[in-house]
Amino acid sequence: MTTVKVLLAMVAMKGWHTCQMDMSNAFLHGDLYEEVYMCLPQGYTARGCFVTPLSFEAVSTRGSEKVCRLMKSLYSLKQAPRQWFAKLSTALIYFDFVQSKADYSLFTKKGQDKFTAVLVYVDDMVIAGNDK
């Protein structure tokens, strides 16, 4: 919260533009690098093995219960926030933002006379800067 307060104080003092964003479905965009399996949702039926395009790889059989391997994270996974932040921070760094060493959730980008700050909190962001 200290970083949020400092950033908002700077916005007020310098007259910067600011906005807040809530990333809907943010945790559904994280990639999984370890194997995570889940039981199929109740009422879902499948024959043999299959592949779906977004979240599941293949259905396999463990005894009589079918399971699927997740390829993307879901909200209920404990890995979801970490994987989302990893994907977002990689994208911000790709676009020349610098991650703060004092607070890893703060990213800044400086141009000739332009400054932009992105502060990430779970799936919310505060974006502030001197140029829209």
Protein Blocks (a to p, Z undefined) as FASTA:
>chain_A
ZZmmmmmmmmmmnopacdddddehklmmpccfbdcdddddehiacehjaddfklpcbdcd
ehjbccdddfbdcfklmklmmmmmmmmmmmmmmnopacdfklmkbccdddfklccdddde
hjaccdddfbZZ
